[in-house]
Amino acid sequence: MAKLSVELNRYFFEEERLPQVKLGDILALAGERIFGFLFVVLALPSALPLPAAGYSTPFGIVMLLLALQLIVGARRPWLPQRIYNSSIKLENAQKFVKAGIPWFRRIEAITKPRLSWICTSLPGRVILGCAIALMAIFMIIPIPGTNTLPAMVIFVIGFGLVEDDGIISIGGLVLGVVIAVLTTSVIAAFVWGGTSLLDSLKTWLKG
């Protein structure tokens, strides 16, 4: 099966498309990799350092729904038909894919099937699903600073699922622990005031 970067490049840049592309058509590229593919594609707009206003909350809700299905052992995801029929402007999709392909290729260069049971067994998928669910909840919360980092965690774990690479997925889990602490501090600072760990880290890096 072709690499994800190759499939996306072919779909969005080598073949002629209508001005609007449906999510269902994009998902047809995934085949058996559909869970990981969905997490990668849905996390991409928020994970990239690009303006992506309006994507984090609805995509976070969809990814939470998918994570819950992963936890209960579903092998194929279920989504409402309305979501499959939802569309995005081709030019917007191309912008995100163009920015994401270099990252796809970097990750693909180091991914391969290893410790695959983490991505394919029920216990492994439960753990990954729980981590993704937590990150999706952070993305849904409409507080600045709670979108990009959790989306990056989902992106990495999703790539592990695409490639059946347990090492990459474990890396995503470790990153998720760090991001969970930082994001929780951002939420606490927003609700109760004070300085978040993320702001302190930024200050330390600048100073």
C-alpha positions as CSV (number, residue, x, y, z in Angstrom):
1,M,0.0,0.0,0.0
2,A,1.4,3.4,-1.0
3,K,2.6,5.8,1.7
4,L,0.1,8.4,3.1
5,S,2.1,11.3,1.6
6,V,2.1,9.7,-1.8
7,E,-1.7,9.0,-1.6
8,L,-2.5,12.6,-0.5
9,N,-0.2,14.2,-3.0
10,R,-1.8,12.2,-5.8
11,Y,-5.3,12.9,-4.7
12,F,-4.9,16.7,-4.1
13,F,-2.3,17.7,-6.6
14,E,-2.0,15.2,-9.5
15,E,-5.7,14.5,-10.2
16,E,-8.3,17.1,-11.1
17,R,-10.8,17.9,-8.3
18,L,-14.0,19.8,-7.9
19,P,-13.8,23.1,-5.9
20,Q,-15.3,21.2,-2.9
21,V,-14.0,17.8,-1.7
22,K,-16.1,15.5,0.5
23,L,-14.6,13.9,3.6
24,G,-16.0,10.6,2.5
25,D,-14.0,10.7,-0.8
26,I,-10.8,11.5,1.1
27,L,-11.5,8.6,3.5
28,A,-11.7,6.2,0.6
29,L,-7.9,6.6,0.3
30,A,-7.4,5.0,3.7
31,G,-8.4,1.4,3.2
32,E,-7.6,-0.7,6.2
33,R,-5.7,2.2,7.8
34,I,-8.9,4.2,8.2
35,F,-8.7,4.9,12.0
36,G,-5.1,6.2,11.9
37,F,-5.8,8.0,8.6
38,L,-8.8,9.8,10.2
39,F,-6.8,10.9,13.2
40,V,-3.9,12.2,11.0
41,V,-6.2,14.1,8.6
42,L,-8.5,15.6,11.3
43,A,-5.6,16.6,13.5
44,L,-3.6,18.1,10.7
45,P,-5.2,21.6,10.5
46,S,-4.7,22.3,14.2
47,A,-1.3,20.6,14.5
48,L,0.3,22.8,11.8
49,P,1.5,26.3,12.7
50,L,-1.1,27.7,10.3
51,P,-4.3,29.7,11.0
52,A,-7.0,27.1,11.4
53,A,-9.8,29.0,13.1
54,G,-13.0,27.0,13.4
55,Y,-11.5,23.5,12.9
56,S,-10.3,22.5,16.3
57,T,-13.7,22.2,18.1
58,P,-15.7,20.3,15.4
59,F,-12.8,18.1,14.5
60,G,-12.1,17.5,18.1
61,I,-15.6,16.3,18.6
62,V,-15.3,13.9,15.7
63,M,-12.0,12.6,17.0
64,L,-13.4,12.1,20.4
65,L,-16.2,10.0,18.9
66,L,-13.6,8.0,16.9
67,A,-11.4,7.5,20.0
68,L,-14.4,6.1,22.0
69,Q,-15.0,3.6,19.2
70,L,-11.3,2.6,19.3
71,I,-11.6,2.0,23.0
72,V,-14.6,-0.3,22.7
73,G,-12.8,-2.4,20.1
74,A,-14.4,-1.3,16.8
75,R,-12.3,-2.3,13.7
76,R,-14.1,0.1,11.4
77,P,-15.2,3.6,12.5
78,W,-18.8,4.8,12.4
79,L,-19.5,8.4,11.6
80,P,-22.9,10.0,10.8
81,Q,-23.6,10.2,7.1
82,R,-23.7,14.0,7.4
83,I,-20.0,14.0,8.3
84,Y,-19.1,11.7,5.4
85,N,-21.0,14.1,3.1
86,S,-19.5,17.2,4.6
87,S,-17.1,19.1,2.3
88,I,-14.2,21.5,2.5
89,K,-12.9,23.9,-0.1
90,L,-10.3,22.3,-2.3
91,E,-7.9,25.2,-1.9
92,N,-8.1,25.1,1.9
93,A,-7.5,21.3,1.9
94,Q,-4.6,21.7,-0.5
95,K,-3.0,24.4,1.7
96,F,-3.1,22.1,4.8
97,V,-1.9,19.0,2.8
98,K,0.9,20.9,1.1
99,A,2.2,22.1,4.5
100,G,1.7,18.6,6.0
101,I,3.4,16.5,3.3
102,P,7.0,17.4,4.4
103,W,6.1,16.3,7.9
104,F,4.5,13.1,6.6
105,R,7.6,12.3,4.7
106,R,9.9,12.9,7.7
107,I,7.8,10.6,9.9
108,E,7.4,8.0,7.1
109,A,11.2,7.8,6.8
110,I,11.5,6.5,10.4
111,T,8.3,4.4,10.6
112,K,7.9,0.7,9.9
113,P,5.8,-2.1,11.4
114,R,7.3,-2.8,14.9
115,L,5.7,-3.7,18.2
116,S,2.6,-3.8,16.0
117,W,0.5,-5.4,18.7
118,I,0.3,-2.0,20.4
119,C,-1.6,-0.7,17.4
120,T,-3.6,-3.8,16.6
121,S,-4.5,-5.5,19.9
122,L,-7.5,-4.5,22.0
123,P,-5.4,-3.5,25.1
124,G,-3.1,-1.4,23.0
125,R,-5.9,0.3,21.1
126,V,-7.7,1.0,24.4
127,I,-4.7,2.8,25.7
128,L,-4.2,4.8,22.5
129,G,-7.9,5.6,22.3
130,C,-7.9,6.9,25.9
131,A,-4.9,9.2,25.1
132,I,-6.6,10.5,21.9
133,A,-9.9,11.0,23.7
134,L,-8.2,13.2,26.3
135,M,-6.4,15.2,23.7
136,A,-9.6,15.6,21.7
137,I,-11.3,17.0,24.8
138,F,-8.6,19.5,25.2
139,M,-9.1,20.6,21.6
140,I,-12.8,21.0,22.1
141,I,-12.3,23.4,25.0
142,P,-12.5,26.9,23.5
143,I,-9.4,28.3,25.3
144,P,-6.4,29.7,23.5
145,G,-3.3,27.4,23.8
146,T,-5.3,24.1,24.1
147,N,-5.5,23.2,20.4
148,T,-2.1,22.9,18.6
149,L,-0.2,20.7,21.1
150,P,-3.0,18.1,21.7
151,A,-3.5,18.0,17.9
152,M,0.2,17.1,17.5
153,V,-0.2,14.2,19.9
154,I,-3.2,12.9,18.0
155,F,-1.3,13.3,14.7
156,V,1.7,11.3,16.0
157,I,-0.4,8.5,17.5
158,G,-2.5,8.4,14.3
159,F,0.6,8.0,12.2
160,G,1.6,5.0,14.4
161,L,-1.8,3.5,13.7
162,V,-1.4,4.1,10.0
163,E,2.0,2.3,9.9
164,D,1.3,-0.3,12.7
165,D,4.4,1.3,14.4
166,G,4.1,0.8,18.1
167,I,7.3,2.7,18.8
168,I,5.8,5.9,17.1
169,S,2.6,5.4,19.0
170,I,4.5,5.0,22.3
171,G,6.3,8.2,21.4
172,G,2.9,9.9,21.0
173,L,1.8,8.6,24.4
174,V,4.9,10.0,26.1
175,L,4.4,13.3,24.3
176,G,0.8,13.2,25.4
177,V,1.7,13.0,29.1
178,V,3.8,16.1,28.8
179,I,1.1,18.0,26.7
180,A,-1.6,16.9,29.2
181,V,0.4,18.6,32.0
182,L,1.0,21.7,30.0
183,T,-2.6,22.0,28.7
184,T,-4.0,21.4,32.2
185,S,-1.9,24.3,33.5
186,V,-3.2,26.5,30.6
187,I,-6.8,25.7,31.5
188,A,-6.1,26.3,35.3
189,A,-4.4,29.7,34.5
190,F,-7.4,30.7,32.3
191,V,-10.0,29.7,35.0
192,W,-8.2,30.8,38.2
193,G,-5.6,33.2,36.9
194,G,-1.9,33.1,37.2
195,T,0.8,31.9,34.9
196,S,0.6,28.6,33.1
197,L,3.5,26.2,32.8
198,L,3.4,26.8,29.0
199,D,3.9,30.5,29.5
200,S,6.7,30.0,32.0
201,L,8.4,27.6,29.5
202,K,8.1,30.2,26.7
203,T,9.6,32.9,29.0
204,W,12.4,30.5,30.0
205,L,13.2,29.7,26.4
206,K,13.3,33.4,25.4
207,G,15.4,34.3,28.5
